[in-house]
Amino acid sequence: MKLLFSRDVWSEIFASIGKNKLRTAITIVGVLWGVFIYIGLSGAAKGMDNGFERAFENVAMNSLFAWAQSTSMPHAGFKTGRPLRLKMEDATTLTNRIPEIQYVAPRNAKGVFDGSGGAQVVRGQKTGNYTIYGDFPVFTKIATKKIYDGGRFINDSDIENNRKVCVIGERTQRELFDEDEEAVGGYIRIDDIYFQVIGVHKFVPGGGFESDSDVFIPFSTYRKLYNTGQNVDWFSIAAYDDADVVAVEEEIKAVLKSVHKVHPDDERAFGTFNLGEIFNRITGFAKGINFLSLVVGIACILAGVIGIGNILLISVKERTKELGVRRALGATPSEVRGQILMEAVTLTILAGIMGIILGAFTLWIIDKQTAGSDFPYTNPTVPIPYLVGAFLIMIILGTLIGLIPAQRAVSIKPIDALREE
């Protein structure tokens, strides 16, 4: 411990390191490069992870969408090509038969699947065509809707009373209302029926098919307005966090096929989009990159540390006479060993610090270049525990590899060293 605070020891360490600056620089490049690769790959994986989390932060991680199409196989007396429609009772059936399902939100929309281009919405002299969604309040538990202050989303009372209320998008507000006009409390006409605006939603990507101009109305009101009866365009479904979302998707298809008398092997009858599976793949990819960065980084650091050990062996050979004189003057083996170990650890830490700085600077440049882009990538950083772990690995490896030249220095006999030319 005394060696750590000895000015003379540190002067000798830096003098030894500075004797051959080129050789020292080349030696520490190996450790520097290993740390740089580790920081770069880990930060890149984290940036991708952060980007996708931000892009889909308002959607349940284990969510998926299911809709009906048409059959591709005959079954139970029905011919091929039979068109299918989801029904309201299907939501209850799915919830009862599949315990892994947490929420099911039946949804209808004018302007998504029907090719109508949406509904005509009018306010005063201003008009436009916008997509109209019929929704239940439970939808916001699957895909969060950010409502501006003073407004709200559809609630259960709106559904029960078939209220003619709506939530409009921020672009819809700009296009139909004057700049200084309050939208909440105002009225608009949707296909010649008056609706009161109860909220303005902020557009956040990742919530499904929505945009910043959509209009949301109660599902029950939509059903009466467009005479859809028990028909449902699609289900937004969220499974519990610990559920296997891929297995849940297969169970949903199997249940719907059974209910609608579709052949079990008919893969075209019902379409699904599994957002949870995509999340799992992204998470798995990020974990793979982190593991790769750890393996490659440690391998490069180890190679660099071995290089440091070789240089110190050469240094010990060159300083044989000096070390012999020190031993003759009373230096103990532990003091000689400690100085060599400190040289190894110092070189390793210096290389590591430079590698971290270079890696952090590179990540900063990447972050600046990708800021504001559509690519889901943001804030590429390396968690502090990862940096601490890398430092500990460097110190441990530096110490272990330093034991070889240190033991070589201790084994030098003073009398033999003094005979060296």
VOGU-3710 file (C-alpha; in Angstrom, 3 decimals, decimal comma):
1> mkllfsrdvw> 0,000/0,000/0,000  2,953/2,268/0,755  4,056/2,000/-2,865  0,842/3,642/-4,085  1,674/6,888/-2,304  5,402/6,929/-2,975  6,421/9,786/-5,277  9,706/8,058/-6,090  7,934/4,876/-7,187  5,595/6,768/-9,486
11> seifasigkn> 8,503/8,766/-10,901  10,279/5,514/-11,733  7,105/4,046/-13,276  6,556/7,000/-15,620  10,263/7,186/-16,403  10,197/3,516/-17,391  7,062/4,009/-19,500  8,573/7,068/-21,196  11,862/5,451/-22,120  10,447/4,077/-25,351
21> klrtaitivg> 7,357/6,122/-26,149  6,648/4,510/-29,522  6,812/1,003/-28,106  4,563/1,977/-25,203  2,030/3,638/-27,522  1,864/0,620/-29,799  1,447/-1,635/-26,769  -1,523/0,174/-25,249  -3,330/0,371/-28,608  -4,478/-3,235/-28,136
31> vlwgvfiyig> -6,245/-2,479/-24,850  -7,530/0,851/-26,184  -8,997/-0,838/-29,257  -10,662/-3,539/-27,179  -12,345/-1,012/-24,895  -13,349/1,100/-27,890  -15,016/-1,888/-29,590  -16,788/-2,810/-26,359  -18,070/0,742/-25,800  -19,037/1,193/-29,452
41> lsgaakgmdn> -20,977/-2,053/-29,847  -22,671/-1,827/-26,429  -23,638/1,792/-27,034  -24,944/1,008/-30,520  -27,112/-1,821/-29,164  -28,434/0,422/-26,400  -29,202/3,191/-28,899  -31,236/0,802/-31,020  -33,022/-0,504/-27,940  -33,822/3,053/-26,807
51> gferafenva> -34,988/3,988/-30,288  -37,519/1,202/-30,532  -38,717/1,798/-26,979  -39,316/5,455/-27,818  -41,022/4,639/-31,111  -43,430/2,217/-29,438  -43,508/3,591/-25,909  -47,275/4,021/-26,059  -48,073/0,460/-27,072  -48,210/-2,588/-24,794
61> mnslfawaqs> -45,087/-4,680/-25,318  -47,093/-7,907/-25,626  -49,702/-6,599/-28,046  -50,957/-7,896/-31,364  -53,723/-7,249/-33,896  -56,102/-9,793/-35,432  -58,573/-9,392/-38,302  -60,696/-11,594/-40,549  -59,966/-12,268/-44,230  -61,351/-15,116/-46,372
71> tsmphagfkt> -60,939/-18,866/-46,340  -58,494/-20,696/-48,577  -59,747/-24,215/-47,825  -63,235/-25,785/-47,829  -64,518/-26,913/-44,444  -67,755/-28,047/-42,769  -69,758/-27,647/-45,970  -68,389/-24,168/-46,740  -66,505/-23,542/-49,969  -63,154/-21,873/-50,523
81> grplrlkmed> -63,085/-18,061/-50,587  -65,798/-17,537/-47,957  -65,472/-13,993/-46,548  -65,242/-13,822/-42,752  -66,187/-11,101/-40,255  -65,181/-10,790/-36,641  -68,061/-10,354/-34,187  -68,401/-8,659/-30,812  -68,936/-11,993/-29,057  -65,548/-13,147/-30,373
91> attltnripe> -63,870/-10,774/-27,912  -65,590/-12,458/-24,966  -64,796/-15,896/-26,365  -61,097/-15,073/-26,705  -60,907/-13,676/-23,181  -62,646/-16,716/-21,688  -60,695/-19,355/-23,592  -57,209/-17,805/-23,472  -56,213/-16,848/-19,886  -52,966/-15,228/-21,113
101> iqyvaprnak> -54,970/-12,402/-22,707  -55,164/-9,272/-20,547  -57,142/-6,892/-22,765  -59,175/-7,172/-25,964  -60,337/-3,994/-27,697  -62,791/-4,403/-30,599  -62,209/-1,663/-33,172  -63,984/-0,342/-36,237  -62,694/2,254/-38,660  -63,979/4,103/-41,688
111> gvfdgsggaq> -61,093/4,773/-44,024  -58,688/1,972/-43,053  -59,856/-1,266/-44,697  -62,883/-0,136/-46,687  -61,019/2,078/-49,159  -63,478/4,938/-48,547  -60,824/7,490/-47,734  -62,548/8,265/-44,434  -65,599/10,338/-43,575  -66,421/13,917/-44,460
121> vvrgqktgny> -65,979/16,155/-41,439  -67,301/19,718/-41,507  -67,045/22,731/-39,239  -68,531/25,930/-40,552  -66,995/26,596/-43,940  -64,094/24,208/-43,376  -64,252/20,584/-44,429  -62,000/17,561/-44,845  -61,906/13,787/-45,033  -60,605/12,002/-41,949
131> tiygdfpvft> -60,420/8,425/-40,702  -63,106/7,715/-38,098  -62,453/5,111/-35,391  -65,058/3,451/-33,210  -63,391/2,513/-29,942  -63,878/1,350/-26,372  -62,052/2,947/-23,396  -60,047/-0,283/-22,950  -58,143/0,583/-26,127  -56,078/3,128/-24,173
141> kiatkkiydg> -54,754/0,307/-21,971  -53,206/-1,257/-25,070  -52,146/1,896/-26,942  -51,958/5,033/-24,820  -53,500/8,191/-26,215  -51,974/11,473/-25,087  -54,781/13,984/-24,691  -54,039/17,693/-24,414  -54,991/19,507/-21,194  -58,671/20,141/-20,785
151> grfindsdie> -59,789/17,104/-22,760  -60,340/13,395/-22,260  -60,731/10,163/-24,186  -63,930/8,128/-24,579  -65,250/6,637/-21,320  -67,736/3,919/-20,354  -70,571/6,402/-19,960  -70,110/7,516/-23,576  -70,426/3,892/-24,688  -73,492/3,143/-22,557
161> nnrkvcvige> -75,369/6,262/-23,665  -74,326/6,197/-27,333  -73,088/9,754/-26,973  -72,189/11,785/-30,016  -68,797/12,850/-28,741  -65,400/12,651/-30,407  -61,671/13,015/-29,858  -59,928/14,693/-32,781  -56,290/14,785/-33,851  -54,049/17,800/-33,514
171> rtqrelfded> -53,902/18,270/-37,304  -57,685/18,010/-37,506  -57,887/20,799/-34,941  -55,546/23,011/-36,974  -57,485/22,412/-40,191  -61,032/22,837/-38,856  -60,633/25,343/-36,011  -59,193/28,841/-35,976  -55,812/29,283/-34,316  -57,185/31,057/-31,232
181> eeavggyiri> -60,340/28,928/-31,040  -60,850/26,320/-28,312  -61,631/22,929/-29,846  -62,829/21,136/-26,691  -66,525/21,850/-26,272  -66,989/22,787/-29,925  -68,976/20,831/-32,498  -68,135/19,213/-35,816  -70,287/17,300/-38,330  -69,265/13,746/-39,177
191> ddiyfqvigv> -71,226/12,530/-42,204  -73,905/15,162/-41,430  -74,225/14,179/-37,735  -73,129/16,683/-35,080  -70,505/15,524/-32,559  -69,105/17,446/-29,602  -65,321/17,516/-29,268  -64,250/16,225/-25,848  -60,511/16,017/-26,458  -57,602/16,609/-28,822
201> hkfvpgggfe> -55,047/13,807/-29,038  -51,366/14,277/-29,685  -50,047/12,009/-32,386  -47,442/9,499/-31,237  -46,191/6,890/-33,746  -46,476/3,215/-32,923  -50,107/3,061/-31,839  -51,364/1,122/-34,839  -52,783/2,652/-38,034  -53,462/6,089/-36,522
211> sdsdvfipfs> -52,212/9,477/-37,663  -52,407/13,041/-36,339  -55,739/13,698/-38,110  -57,849/10,806/-36,844  -61,201/11,140/-35,137  -62,245/8,739/-32,364  -65,892/8,206/-31,412  -67,583/5,688/-29,049  -67,847/2,195/-30,527  -71,600/2,065/-29,846
221> tyrklyntgq> -72,127/5,377/-31,631  -70,034/4,229/-34,592  -72,157/1,088/-34,818  -75,365/3,144/-35,097  -73,857/5,760/-37,390  -72,634/3,230/-39,958  -75,043/0,371/-39,193  -72,280/-2,173/-38,544  -74,284/-4,264/-36,090  -72,080/-6,802/-34,297
231> nvdwfsiaay> -69,309/-6,631/-36,905  -65,777/-5,756/-35,830  -62,989/-4,729/-38,208  -60,168/-5,977/-35,992  -59,119/-6,683/-32,416  -56,281/-4,969/-30,600  -55,095/-7,491/-28,027  -52,617/-7,292/-25,151  -51,278/-10,384/-23,389  -49,845/-10,397/-19,879
241> ddadvvavee> -46,172/-9,454/-19,611  -45,050/-12,980/-18,719  -47,046/-14,630/-21,519  -45,507/-16,122/-24,659  -47,002/-13,751/-27,205  -46,209/-16,064/-30,132  -48,118/-18,914/-28,477  -50,971/-16,523/-27,672  -51,155/-15,544/-31,344  -51,506/-19,189/-32,376
251> eikavlksvh> -54,189/-19,769/-29,736  -56,147/-16,742/-30,972  -56,126/-18,072/-34,533  -57,158/-21,536/-33,358  -60,076/-20,169/-31,306  -61,302/-17,926/-34,135  -61,088/-20,807/-36,629  -63,121/-22,986/-34,302  -65,784/-20,324/-33,724  -66,124/-19,421/-37,426
261> kvhpdderaf> -65,944/-23,029/-38,696  -62,666/-22,643/-40,554  -60,307/-25,516/-41,379  -57,558/-25,741/-38,710  -54,848/-25,671/-41,392  -56,254/-22,599/-43,182  -53,592/-19,919/-42,699  -55,289/-17,266/-44,812  -58,580/-17,036/-42,942  -57,360/-14,698/-40,199
271> gtfnlgeifn> -54,559/-12,168/-40,365  -52,429/-11,109/-37,409  -49,665/-8,648/-36,737  -47,655/-9,556/-33,659  -46,012/-6,448/-32,249  -44,884/-8,391/-29,174  -42,901/-10,811/-31,323  -41,151/-7,879/-32,993  -40,283/-6,455/-29,573  -38,865/-9,806/-28,500
281> ritgfakgin> -36,748/-10,031/-31,646  -35,418/-6,527/-31,150  -34,655/-7,253/-27,509  -32,955/-10,509/-28,451  -30,913/-8,755/-31,138  -29,813/-6,071/-28,662  -28,824/-8,741/-26,131  -26,889/-10,544/-28,850  -25,003/-7,359/-29,738  -24,233/-6,761/-26,057
291> flslvvgiac> -22,914/-10,309/-25,675  -20,863/-9,960/-28,875  -19,419/-6,668/-27,669  -18,504/-8,300/-24,352  -16,765/-11,278/-26,002  -14,954/-9,220/-28,646  -14,063/-6,498/-26,155  -12,620/-8,908/-23,586  -10,708/-10,781/-26,303  -9,174/-7,541/-27,587
301> ilagvigign> -8,439/-6,311/-24,070  -6,795/-9,646/-23,239  -4,687/-9,455/-26,407  -3,657/-5,919/-25,510  -2,839/-6,851/-21,923  -0,713/-9,764/-23,128  1,158/-7,233/-25,262  1,700/-5,098/-22,174  3,034/-8,163/-20,345  5,493/-8,851/-23,174
311> illisvkert> 6,710/-5,263/-23,142  7,238/-5,406/-19,403  9,220/-8,640/-19,795  11,462/-6,818/-22,273  11,643/-3,871/-19,895  12,654/-6,138/-17,008  15,363/-7,663/-19,201  16,665/-4,191/-20,102  16,598/-3,103/-16,449  18,317/-6,196/-15,062
321> kelgvrralg> 21,266/-4,200/-13,728  19,034/-1,506/-12,243  16,886/-4,086/-10,482  20,001/-5,874/-9,220  21,331/-2,637/-7,709  17,980/-2,020/-6,016  18,022/-5,519/-4,548  21,609/-5,040/-3,391  20,631/-1,788/-1,673  17,917/-3,516/0,309
331> atpsevrgqi> 14,779/-3,496/-1,860  12,532/-6,380/-0,831  11,023/-8,806/-3,382  7,518/-7,460/-2,576  8,634/-3,899/-3,407  10,118/-4,960/-6,755  7,087/-7,085/-7,537  4,726/-4,268/-6,556  6,430/-1,749/-8,813  6,211/-4,005/-11,870
341> lmeavtltil> 2,567/-4,798/-11,128  1,814/-1,093/-10,789  3,431/-0,454/-14,169  1,229/-3,140/-15,775  -1,966/-1,874/-14,161  -1,100/1,770/-14,942  -0,559/1,035/-18,622  -3,806/-0,966/-18,736  -5,864/1,756/-17,034  -4,392/4,524/-19,210
351> agimgiilga> -5,258/2,539/-22,334  -8,748/1,825/-20,967  -9,455/5,469/-20,182  -8,393/6,522/-23,667  -10,563/3,774/-25,163  -13,596/4,901/-23,129  -13,088/8,541/-24,156  -12,738/7,596/-27,827  -15,777/5,317/-27,656  -17,896/7,946/-25,892
361> ftlwiidkqt> -16,896/10,564/-28,470  -17,836/8,214/-31,306  -21,243/7,500/-29,729  -21,786/11,249/-29,296  -21,142/11,792/-33,017  -23,522/8,942/-33,930  -26,202/10,411/-31,650  -25,874/13,828/-33,303  -26,053/12,348/-36,790  -29,159/10,259/-36,041
371> agsdfpytnp> -31,032/12,888/-34,007  -34,332/13,803/-35,631  -34,187/10,989/-38,192  -37,006/8,515/-38,774  -34,731/5,613/-37,927  -35,580/4,279/-34,438  -32,254/5,091/-32,809  -31,616/7,415/-29,887  -29,236/8,090/-27,001  -26,551/5,413/-27,609
381> tvpipylvga> -24,990/5,107/-24,167  -23,246/2,470/-22,105  -24,660/1,860/-18,611  -22,338/2,759/-15,731  -22,258/-0,853/-14,423  -20,923/-1,943/-17,814  -18,110/0,620/-17,612  -17,298/-0,378/-14,034  -17,259/-4,018/-15,113  -14,920/-3,230/-18,006
391> flimiilgtl> -12,590/-1,367/-15,645  -12,530/-4,250/-13,178  -11,785/-6,691/-15,988  -8,917/-4,495/-17,180  -7,447/-4,196/-13,682  -7,741/-7,937/-13,027  -6,206/-8,877/-16,371  -3,495/-6,241/-15,993  -2,632/-7,562/-12,549  -2,583/-11,206/-13,642
401> iglipaqrav> -0,454/-10,568/-16,725  1,832/-8,299/-14,687  2,650/-11,166/-12,327  4,794/-12,795/-15,045  7,313/-9,943/-15,525  7,060/-9,149/-11,790  8,079/-12,680/-10,872  10,848/-12,496/-13,465  12,154/-9,320/-11,799  12,000/-10,881/-8,328
411> sikpidalre> 13,931/-13,949/-9,511  16,916/-11,821/-10,540  19,810/-12,330/-8,111  21,702/-9,148/-7,222  25,114/-10,738/-7,853  24,065/-11,980/-11,308  22,526/-8,628/-12,179  25,671/-6,750/-11,292  27,682/-8,972/-13,654  25,471/-7,908/-16,577
421> e> 27,284/-5,722/-19,082
//
